[in-house]
Amino acid sequence: MQSLDVHTIFEGPVQEHLRVIRTMQAQQPLIHAMAVKLLEVVSTGGTIFWCGNGGSAADSQHLAAELVGRYKRERKPIPSVALTTDTSALTCIGNDYNFDVVFSRQVEALCGAKDALVGFSTSGNSANVCNALTAARKRGAVTLAFTGRSGGKMKALAEYSLCIDSKETARIQEGHMLAGHMICDWIDLGWVLQGN
């Protein structure tokens, strides 16, 4: 029987978290480019759409809310929608079609050429997120992927792909949230400086 071990549960994850976050220093130009592009999208009248499954759905909702509400500054709300929150749409599409199209069907209905779609998948291979990115590209929208490891299938489907250097889902999600918060900070300040 396995025993509770302080190193395994606490010290090891902290060290791995720090290693992963340090690797993200080399990705700062990419994260900056993603932030610049998303600020451009909302500044020209577009909306940022987000999607993912499980913890990645929660991350999508979290970051969408940071923009609609506020991140650090008082400002006008920023157009941002998580495609993970409408249970009627998700269950209708999943039931009438299948789960692989729960996001792409919404993209086809809501997302246009002036918009952006940000897809989250720690494996980079979630079929419904891949399908959403494909649908968004067909509609001319900006596409961004937040993945782990080597990026999976999503890396080739998105114009911008942030791949967190880990095989552990939790560490990848921690990297995603750090990058997401930095992006929200850039958009937040940019929106204020534009007088919004």
CYANA upper distance limits for C-alpha pairs under 8 A (distance plus 0.5 A):
  4 LEU  CA      9 ILE  CA      8.19
  5 ASP  CA      9 ILE  CA      6.72
  6 VAL  CA     10 PHE  CA      6.03
  6 VAL  CA     11 GLU  CA      7.12
  7 HIS  CA     11 GLU  CA      5.03
  7 HIS  CA     12 GLY  CA      5.92
  8 THR  CA     12 GLY  CA      5.87
  8 THR  CA     13 PRO  CA      7.76
  9 ILE  CA     13 PRO  CA      7.23
 10 PHE  CA     14 VAL  CA      6.88
 11 GLU  CA     15 GLN  CA      6.82
 12 GLY  CA     16 GLU  CA      6.69
 13 PRO  CA     17 HIS  CA      6.37
 14 VAL  CA     18 LEU  CA      6.72
 15 GLN  CA     19 ARG  CA      6.75
 16 GLU  CA     20 VAL  CA      6.66
 16 GLU  CA    171 ARG  CA      8.00
 17 HIS  CA     21 ILE  CA      6.65
 17 HIS  CA    171 ARG  CA      6.39
 17 HIS  CA    174 GLU  CA      8.24
 18 LEU  CA     22 ARG  CA      6.60
 19 ARG  CA     23 THR  CA      6.94
 20 VAL  CA     24 MET  CA      7.20
 20 VAL  CA    164 ILE  CA      7.76
 20 VAL  CA    165 ASP  CA      6.64
 20 VAL  CA    166 SER  CA      7.23
 20 VAL  CA    171 ARG  CA      7.63
 20 VAL  CA    175 GLY  CA      7.70
 21 ILE  CA     25 GLN  CA      7.77
 21 ILE  CA    175 GLY  CA      6.88
 23 THR  CA     27 GLN  CA      7.99
 23 THR  CA    165 ASP  CA      7.56
 24 MET  CA     28 GLN  CA      7.10
 24 MET  CA    164 ILE  CA      7.89
 24 MET  CA    175 GLY  CA      8.25
 27 GLN  CA     31 ILE  CA      6.76
 27 GLN  CA    162 LEU  CA      8.28
 28 GLN  CA     32 HIS  CA      6.45
 29 PRO  CA     33 ALA  CA      6.61
 30 LEU  CA     34 MET  CA      6.72
 30 LEU  CA    160 TYR  CA      8.17
 30 LEU  CA    162 LEU  CA      7.86
 31 ILE  CA     35 ALA  CA      6.74
 31 ILE  CA    162 LEU  CA      7.94
 31 ILE  CA    179 ALA  CA      7.10
 31 ILE  CA    182 MET  CA      8.44
 31 ILE  CA    183 ILE  CA      7.54
 32 HIS  CA     36 VAL  CA      6.65
 32 HIS  CA    183 ILE  CA      7.73
 33 ALA  CA     37 LYS  CA      6.66
 34 MET  CA     38 LEU  CA      6.69
 34 MET  CA    144 LEU  CA      8.04
 34 MET  CA    160 TYR  CA      7.30
 34 MET  CA    183 ILE  CA      7.78
 35 ALA  CA     39 LEU  CA      6.62
 35 ALA  CA    182 MET  CA      8.48
 35 ALA  CA    183 ILE  CA      5.27
 35 ALA  CA    184 CYS  CA      8.03
 35 ALA  CA    186 TRP  CA      6.70
 35 ALA  CA    187 ILE  CA      7.06
 36 VAL  CA     40 GLU  CA      6.68
 36 VAL  CA    186 TRP  CA      8.13
 36 VAL  CA    187 ILE  CA      8.16
 37 LYS  CA     41 VAL  CA      6.75
 38 LEU  CA     42 VAL  CA      6.97
 38 LEU  CA     48 ILE  CA      7.72
 38 LEU  CA    116 ALA  CA      7.61
 38 LEU  CA    187 ILE  CA      7.76
 39 LEU  CA     43 SER  CA      6.43
 39 LEU  CA    186 TRP  CA      8.19
 39 LEU  CA    187 ILE  CA      5.65
 39 LEU  CA    190 GLY  CA      7.46
 39 LEU  CA    191 TRP  CA      8.02
 40 GLU  CA     44 THR  CA      6.70
 41 VAL  CA     45 GLY  CA      7.19
 41 VAL  CA     46 GLY  CA      5.55
 41 VAL  CA     47 THR  CA      7.33
 41 VAL  CA     48 ILE  CA      7.96
 41 VAL  CA    114 LYS  CA      6.95
 41 VAL  CA    115 ASP  CA      6.55
 41 VAL  CA    116 ALA  CA      7.30
 42 VAL  CA     46 GLY  CA      5.14
 42 VAL  CA     47 THR  CA      6.27
 42 VAL  CA     48 ILE  CA      7.69
 42 VAL  CA     78 ILE  CA      7.50
 42 VAL  CA     79 PRO  CA      7.20
 42 VAL  CA    115 ASP  CA      8.21
 43 SER  CA    191 TRP  CA      8.02
 44 THR  CA    114 LYS  CA      7.91
 45 GLY  CA    114 LYS  CA      7.54
 46 GLY  CA     79 PRO  CA      7.69
 46 GLY  CA    114 LYS  CA      5.41
 46 GLY  CA    115 ASP  CA      4.98
 46 GLY  CA    116 ALA  CA      7.88
 47 THR  CA     78 ILE  CA      8.46
 47 THR  CA     79 PRO  CA      5.34
 47 THR  CA     80 SER  CA      5.95
 47 THR  CA     81 VAL  CA      7.85
 47 THR  CA    111 CYS  CA      8.40
 47 THR  CA    114 LYS  CA      8.02
 47 THR  CA    115 ASP  CA      5.42
 47 THR  CA    116 ALA  CA      6.90
 48 ILE  CA     64 ALA  CA      8.35
 48 ILE  CA     79 PRO  CA      6.92
 48 ILE  CA     80 SER  CA      5.17
 48 ILE  CA     81 VAL  CA      6.80
 48 ILE  CA    115 ASP  CA      6.47
 48 ILE  CA    116 ALA  CA      5.34
 48 ILE  CA    117 LEU  CA      6.43
 48 ILE  CA    118 VAL  CA      7.83
 49 PHE  CA     64 ALA  CA      8.24
 49 PHE  CA     80 SER  CA      6.38
 49 PHE  CA     81 VAL  CA      5.36
 49 PHE  CA     82 ALA  CA      6.21
 49 PHE  CA     83 LEU  CA      7.18
 49 PHE  CA    111 CYS  CA      8.17
 49 PHE  CA    115 ASP  CA      8.12
 49 PHE  CA    116 ALA  CA      6.52
 49 PHE  CA    117 LEU  CA      5.18
 49 PHE  CA    118 VAL  CA      6.64
 50 TRP  CA     60 SER  CA      5.73
 50 TRP  CA     61 GLN  CA      7.98
 50 TRP  CA     64 ALA  CA      7.52
 50 TRP  CA     80 SER  CA      8.37
 50 TRP  CA     81 VAL  CA      6.82
 50 TRP  CA     82 ALA  CA      5.17
 50 TRP  CA     83 LEU  CA      6.42
 50 TRP  CA     84 THR  CA      8.28
 50 TRP  CA    117 LEU  CA      6.21
 50 TRP  CA    118 VAL  CA      5.24
 50 TRP  CA    119 GLY  CA      6.39
 50 TRP  CA    120 PHE  CA      8.32
 51 CYS  CA     56 SER  CA      7.94
 51 CYS  CA     57 ALA  CA      6.52
 51 CYS  CA     60 SER  CA      6.11
 51 CYS  CA     82 ALA  CA      6.51
 51 CYS  CA     83 LEU  CA      5.92
 51 CYS  CA     84 THR  CA      6.45
 51 CYS  CA    103 PHE  CA      7.52
 51 CYS  CA    117 LEU  CA      8.28
 51 CYS  CA    118 VAL  CA      6.98
 51 CYS  CA    119 GLY  CA      5.54
 51 CYS  CA    120 PHE  CA      6.68
 51 CYS  CA    129 VAL  CA      7.26
 52 GLY  CA     56 SER  CA      5.14
 52 GLY  CA     57 ALA  CA      4.84
 52 GLY  CA     58 ALA  CA      8.37
 52 GLY  CA     59 ASP  CA      8.32
 52 GLY  CA     60 SER  CA      6.97
 52 GLY  CA     84 THR  CA      7.60
 52 GLY  CA    119 GLY  CA      6.41
 52 GLY  CA    120 PHE  CA      5.24
 52 GLY  CA    121 SER  CA      6.59
 52 GLY  CA    129 VAL  CA      6.80
 53 ASN  CA     57 ALA  CA      5.06
 53 ASN  CA     58 ALA  CA      8.34
 53 ASN  CA     84 THR  CA      8.34
 53 ASN  CA    120 PHE  CA      8.12
 53 ASN  CA    121 SER  CA      7.71
 54 GLY  CA     58 ALA  CA      7.07
 55 GLY  CA     59 ASP  CA      6.75
 55 GLY  CA    173 GLN  CA      8.21
 56 SER  CA     60 SER  CA      6.62
 56 SER  CA    120 PHE  CA      6.10
 56 SER  CA    121 SER  CA      6.91
 56 SER  CA    122 THR  CA      8.29
 56 SER  CA    173 GLN  CA      7.86
 57 ALA  CA     61 GLN  CA      6.77
 57 ALA  CA     84 THR  CA      6.43
 57 ALA  CA    120 PHE  CA      8.19
 58 ALA  CA     62 HIS  CA      6.52
 59 ASP  CA     63 LEU  CA      6.69
 59 ASP  CA    177 MET  CA      7.46
 60 SER  CA     64 ALA  CA      6.59
 60 SER  CA     82 ALA  CA      6.28
 60 SER  CA     84 THR  CA      8.03
 60 SER  CA    120 PHE  CA      7.92
 61 GLN  CA     65 ALA  CA      6.55
 61 GLN  CA     81 VAL  CA      8.34
 61 GLN  CA     82 ALA  CA      5.77
 61 GLN  CA     84 THR  CA      7.68
 61 GLN  CA     85 THR  CA      8.00
 62 HIS  CA     66 GLU  CA      6.84
 63 LEU  CA     67 LEU  CA      7.20
 63 LEU  CA    180 GLY  CA      7.18
 63 LEU  CA    181 HIS  CA      7.92
 63 LEU  CA    184 CYS  CA      7.81
 64 ALA  CA     68 VAL  CA      6.87
 64 ALA  CA     80 SER  CA      5.67
 64 ALA  CA     81 VAL  CA      6.17
 64 ALA  CA     82 ALA  CA      6.36
 65 ALA  CA     69 GLY  CA      6.08
 65 ALA  CA     70 ARG  CA      8.05
 65 ALA  CA     80 SER  CA      7.97
 66 GLU  CA     70 ARG  CA      5.65
 66 GLU  CA     71 TYR  CA      5.52
 66 GLU  CA    184 CYS  CA      7.48
 67 LEU  CA     71 TYR  CA      6.98
 67 LEU  CA     77 PRO  CA      6.97
 67 LEU  CA     78 ILE  CA      5.72
 67 LEU  CA     79 PRO  CA      7.74
 67 LEU  CA     80 SER  CA      6.81
 67 LEU  CA    184 CYS  CA      7.31
 67 LEU  CA    188 ASP  CA      7.66
 68 VAL  CA     77 PRO  CA      5.23
 68 VAL  CA     78 ILE  CA      5.52
 68 VAL  CA     79 PRO  CA      6.77
 68 VAL  CA     80 SER  CA      6.52
 69 GLY  CA     77 PRO  CA      6.57
 69 GLY  CA     78 ILE  CA      8.36
 70 ARG  CA     74 GLU  CA      7.26
 70 ARG  CA     75 ARG  CA      7.74
 70 ARG  CA     77 PRO  CA      7.64
 70 ARG  CA    188 ASP  CA      8.01
 71 TYR  CA    184 CYS  CA      7.28
 71 TYR  CA    185 ASP  CA      7.19
 71 TYR  CA    188 ASP  CA      6.97
 72 LYS  CA    185 ASP  CA      7.79
 72 LYS  CA    188 ASP  CA      7.76
 73 ARG  CA    188 ASP  CA      7.36
 73 ARG  CA    189 LEU  CA      7.82
 73 ARG  CA    192 VAL  CA      8.21
 74 GLU  CA    192 VAL  CA      8.44
 75 ARG  CA    188 ASP  CA      8.48
 75 ARG  CA    191 TRP  CA      8.00
 75 ARG  CA    192 VAL  CA      6.51
 75 ARG  CA    196 ASN  CA      6.30
 76 LYS  CA    196 ASN  CA      5.85
 78 ILE  CA    191 TRP  CA      8.49
 83 LEU  CA    103 PHE  CA      6.92
 83 LEU  CA    106 GLN  CA      7.62
 84 THR  CA     90 LEU  CA      7.98
 84 THR  CA    103 PHE  CA      8.30
 86 ASP  CA     90 LEU  CA      6.66
 87 THR  CA     91 THR  CA      6.38
 88 SER  CA     92 CYS  CA      6.33
 89 ALA  CA     93 ILE  CA      6.42
 89 ALA  CA    102 VAL  CA      8.20
 90 LEU  CA     94 GLY  CA      6.40
 90 LEU  CA    102 VAL  CA      6.05
 90 LEU  CA    103 PHE  CA      8.38
 91 THR  CA     95 ASN  CA      6.29
 92 CYS  CA     96 ASP  CA      6.38
 93 ILE  CA     97 TYR  CA      5.98
 93 ILE  CA     98 ASN  CA      6.97
 93 ILE  CA     99 PHE  CA      7.70
 93 ILE  CA    101 VAL  CA      7.63
 93 ILE  CA    102 VAL  CA      6.04
 93 ILE  CA    105 ARG  CA      8.00
 94 GLY  CA     98 ASN  CA      4.77
 94 GLY  CA     99 PHE  CA      4.96
 94 GLY  CA    100 ASP  CA      8.17
 94 GLY  CA    101 VAL  CA      7.72
 94 GLY  CA    102 VAL  CA      6.38
 95 ASN  CA     99 PHE  CA      8.19
 97 TYR  CA    101 VAL  CA      7.70
 98 ASN  CA    102 VAL  CA      7.62
 99 PHE  CA    128 ASN  CA      7.33
100 ASP  CA    127 ALA  CA      6.10
100 ASP  CA    128 ASN  CA      4.68
100 ASP  CA    129 VAL  CA      8.49
100 ASP  CA    131 ASN  CA      7.71
101 VAL  CA    105 ARG  CA      6.24
101 VAL  CA    128 ASN  CA      5.96
101 VAL  CA    131 ASN  CA      7.16
101 VAL  CA    132 ALA  CA      7.94
102 VAL  CA    106 GLN  CA      7.37
102 VAL  CA    128 ASN  CA      7.02
103 PHE  CA    107 VAL  CA      6.70
103 PHE  CA    128 ASN  CA      6.63
103 PHE  CA    129 VAL  CA      7.26
103 PHE  CA    131 ASN  CA      8.00
103 PHE  CA    132 ALA  CA      5.91
104 SER  CA    108 GLU  CA      6.63
104 SER  CA    128 ASN  CA      7.48
104 SER  CA    129 VAL  CA      8.16
104 SER  CA    131 ASN  CA      6.11
104 SER  CA    132 ALA  CA      4.45
104 SER  CA    133 LEU  CA      8.02
104 SER  CA    134 THR  CA      8.41
104 SER  CA    135 ALA  CA      6.28
104 SER  CA    136 ALA  CA      8.19
105 ARG  CA    109 ALA  CA      6.93
105 ARG  CA    132 ALA  CA      8.22
106 GLN  CA    110 LEU  CA      6.45
106 GLN  CA    111 CYS  CA      8.21
107 VAL  CA    111 CYS  CA      5.40
107 VAL  CA    132 ALA  CA      6.92
107 VAL  CA    135 ALA  CA      7.06
107 VAL  CA    136 ALA  CA      6.77
108 GLU  CA    135 ALA  CA      7.05
108 GLU  CA    136 ALA  CA      7.90
108 GLU  CA    139 ARG  CA      8.15
111 CYS  CA    115 ASP  CA      6.55
111 CYS  CA    116 ALA  CA      8.07
111 CYS  CA    117 LEU  CA      8.46
111 CYS  CA    136 ALA  CA      7.30
111 CYS  CA    139 ARG  CA      7.80
111 CYS  CA    141 ALA  CA      7.66
112 GLY  CA    136 ALA  CA      7.98
112 GLY  CA    139 ARG  CA      6.08
112 GLY  CA    140 GLY  CA      7.07
112 GLY  CA    141 ALA  CA      6.33
113 ALA  CA    139 ARG  CA      6.15
113 ALA  CA    140 GLY  CA      4.78
113 ALA  CA    141 ALA  CA      4.88
113 ALA  CA    142 VAL  CA      8.08
114 LYS  CA    140 GLY  CA      8.07
114 LYS  CA    141 ALA  CA      6.56
114 LYS  CA    142 VAL  CA      8.35
115 ASP  CA    141 ALA  CA      5.63
115 ASP  CA    142 VAL  CA      6.90
116 ALA  CA    136 ALA  CA      8.20
116 ALA  CA    141 ALA  CA      5.63
116 ALA  CA    142 VAL  CA      4.91
116 ALA  CA    143 THR  CA      6.27
116 ALA  CA    144 LEU  CA      8.17
117 LEU  CA    133 LEU  CA      7.40
117 LEU  CA    136 ALA  CA      7.14
117 LEU  CA    141 ALA  CA      7.44
117 LEU  CA    142 VAL  CA      6.78
117 LEU  CA    143 THR  CA      5.56
117 LEU  CA    144 LEU  CA      6.76
118 VAL  CA    133 LEU  CA      8.49
118 VAL  CA    143 THR  CA      6.57
118 VAL  CA    144 LEU  CA      5.20
118 VAL  CA    145 ALA  CA      6.30
118 VAL  CA    146 PHE  CA      7.93
119 GLY  CA    129 VAL  CA      6.38
119 GLY  CA    130 CYS  CA      8.41
119 GLY  CA    132 ALA  CA      8.28
119 GLY  CA    133 LEU  CA      7.49
119 GLY  CA    143 THR  CA      8.36
119 GLY  CA    144 LEU  CA      6.77
119 GLY  CA    145 ALA  CA      5.43
119 GLY  CA    146 PHE  CA      6.66
120 PHE  CA    124 GLY  CA      8.09
120 PHE  CA    129 VAL  CA      7.68
120 PHE  CA    145 ALA  CA      6.55
120 PHE  CA    146 PHE  CA      5.30
120 PHE  CA    147 THR  CA      6.63
121 SER  CA    125 ASN  CA      7.32
121 SER  CA    126 SER  CA      6.63
121 SER  CA    129 VAL  CA      7.81
121 SER  CA    145 ALA  CA      8.35
121 SER  CA    146 PHE  CA      6.88
121 SER  CA    147 THR  CA      5.65
121 SER  CA    148 GLY  CA      7.97
122 THR  CA    146 PHE  CA      7.89
122 THR  CA    147 THR  CA      5.18
122 THR  CA    148 GLY  CA      5.32
122 THR  CA    149 ARG  CA      8.36
122 THR  CA    169 THR  CA      6.54
122 THR  CA    172 ILE  CA      6.77
122 THR  CA    173 GLN  CA      7.57
123 SER  CA    147 THR  CA      6.68
123 SER  CA    148 GLY  CA      6.26
123 SER  CA    149 ARG  CA      7.65
123 SER  CA    151 GLY  CA      7.45
123 SER  CA    152 GLY  CA      6.61
124 GLY  CA    130 CYS  CA      8.50
124 GLY  CA    146 PHE  CA      8.24
124 GLY  CA    147 THR  CA      5.55
124 GLY  CA    148 GLY  CA      7.08
124 GLY  CA    151 GLY  CA      5.61
124 GLY  CA    152 GLY  CA      4.69
124 GLY  CA    153 LYS  CA      6.21
124 GLY  CA    154 MET  CA      5.59
124 GLY  CA    155 LYS  CA      7.60
125 ASN  CA    129 VAL  CA      8.30
125 ASN  CA    130 CYS  CA      7.31
125 ASN  CA    152 GLY  CA      5.87
125 ASN  CA    153 LYS  CA      5.80
125 ASN  CA    154 MET  CA      6.80
126 SER  CA    130 CYS  CA      6.65
127 ALA  CA    131 ASN  CA      6.55
128 ASN  CA    132 ALA  CA      6.67
129 VAL  CA    133 LEU  CA      6.77
129 VAL  CA    154 MET  CA      8.46
130 CYS  CA    134 THR  CA      6.76
130 CYS  CA    153 LYS  CA      7.67
130 CYS  CA    154 MET  CA      6.28
130 CYS  CA    157 LEU  CA      7.57
131 ASN  CA    135 ALA  CA      6.62
132 ALA  CA    136 ALA  CA      6.58
133 LEU  CA    137 ARG  CA      6.68
133 LEU  CA    143 THR  CA      6.78
133 LEU  CA    154 MET  CA      8.28
133 LEU  CA    157 LEU  CA      6.79
133 LEU  CA    158 ALA  CA      7.10
134 THR  CA    138 LYS  CA      6.82
134 THR  CA    157 LEU  CA      6.91
135 ALA  CA    139 ARG  CA      6.91
136 ALA  CA    140 GLY  CA      6.87
136 ALA  CA    141 ALA  CA      5.76
136 ALA  CA    142 VAL  CA      7.86
136 ALA  CA    143 THR  CA      7.35
137 ARG  CA    141 ALA  CA      5.96
137 ARG  CA    142 VAL  CA      7.41
137 ARG  CA    143 THR  CA      7.17
142 VAL  CA    159 GLU  CA      7.52
143 THR  CA    157 LEU  CA      8.34
143 THR  CA    158 ALA  CA      5.38
143 THR  CA    159 GLU  CA      5.93
143 THR  CA    160 TYR  CA      7.11
144 LEU  CA    158 ALA  CA      5.67
144 LEU  CA    159 GLU  CA      6.47
144 LEU  CA    160 TYR  CA      5.23
144 LEU  CA    161 SER  CA      6.31
144 LEU  CA    162 LEU  CA      8.46
145 ALA  CA    154 MET  CA      6.89
145 ALA  CA    155 LYS  CA      7.23
145 ALA  CA    158 ALA  CA      6.29
145 ALA  CA    159 GLU  CA      8.47
145 ALA  CA    160 TYR  CA      6.70
145 ALA  CA    161 SER  CA      5.09
145 ALA  CA    162 LEU  CA      6.62
146 PHE  CA    161 SER  CA      6.53
146 PHE  CA    162 LEU  CA      5.44
146 PHE  CA    163 CYS  CA      6.74
146 PHE  CA    164 ILE  CA      8.38
146 PHE  CA    176 HIS  CA      7.01
147 THR  CA    151 GLY  CA      5.79
147 THR  CA    152 GLY  CA      8.05
147 THR  CA    154 MET  CA      8.11
147 THR  CA    155 LYS  CA      8.34
147 THR  CA    161 SER  CA      7.74
147 THR  CA    162 LEU  CA      6.54
147 THR  CA    163 CYS  CA      5.24
147 THR  CA    164 ILE  CA      6.75
147 THR  CA    172 ILE  CA      7.95
147 THR  CA    176 HIS  CA      8.38
148 GLY  CA    152 GLY  CA      8.35
148 GLY  CA    162 LEU  CA      8.24
148 GLY  CA    163 CYS  CA      5.08
148 GLY  CA    164 ILE  CA      4.89
148 GLY  CA    165 ASP  CA      6.59
148 GLY  CA    166 SER  CA      6.73
148 GLY  CA    167 LYS  CA      7.47
148 GLY  CA    169 THR  CA      8.48
148 GLY  CA    172 ILE  CA      6.27
149 ARG  CA    163 CYS  CA      6.47
149 ARG  CA    164 ILE  CA      6.44
149 ARG  CA    165 ASP  CA      5.70
149 ARG  CA    166 SER  CA      6.01
149 ARG  CA    167 LYS  CA      6.46
150 SER  CA    155 LYS  CA      8.39
150 SER  CA    163 CYS  CA      6.76
150 SER  CA    165 ASP  CA      8.23
151 GLY  CA    155 LYS  CA      5.36
151 GLY  CA    161 SER  CA      7.80
151 GLY  CA    162 LEU  CA      8.14
151 GLY  CA    163 CYS  CA      5.85
153 LYS  CA    157 LEU  CA      7.36
154 MET  CA    158 ALA  CA      6.76
154 MET  CA    161 SER  CA      8.22
155 LYS  CA    160 TYR  CA      8.32
155 LYS  CA    161 SER  CA      6.01
164 ILE  CA    172 ILE  CA      6.05
164 ILE  CA    175 GLY  CA      6.82
164 ILE  CA    176 HIS  CA      7.94
165 ASP  CA    172 ILE  CA      7.84
166 SER  CA    171 ARG  CA      7.10
166 SER  CA    172 ILE  CA      6.55
167 LYS  CA    171 ARG  CA      8.43
167 LYS  CA    172 ILE  CA      7.96
168 GLU  CA    172 ILE  CA      6.76
169 THR  CA    173 GLN  CA      6.66
170 ALA  CA    174 GLU  CA      6.73
171 ARG  CA    175 GLY  CA      6.85
172 ILE  CA    176 HIS  CA      6.72
173 GLN  CA    177 MET  CA      6.68
174 GLU  CA    178 LEU  CA      6.84
175 GLY  CA    179 ALA  CA      6.75
176 HIS  CA    180 GLY  CA      6.42
177 MET  CA    181 HIS  CA      6.50
178 LEU  CA    182 MET  CA      6.83
179 ALA  CA    183 ILE  CA      6.69
180 GLY  CA    184 CYS  CA      6.62
181 HIS  CA    185 ASP  CA      6.60
182 MET  CA    186 TRP  CA      6.88
183 ILE  CA    187 ILE  CA      6.76
184 CYS  CA    188 ASP  CA      6.27
185 ASP  CA    189 LEU  CA      6.65
186 TRP  CA    190 GLY  CA      6.46
187 ILE  CA    191 TRP  CA      6.40
188 ASP  CA    192 VAL  CA      6.97
189 LEU  CA    193 LEU  CA      6.64
190 GLY  CA    194 GLN  CA      6.74
191 TRP  CA    195 GLY  CA      7.26
191 TRP  CA    196 ASN  CA      6.07
192 VAL  CA    196 ASN  CA      5.59
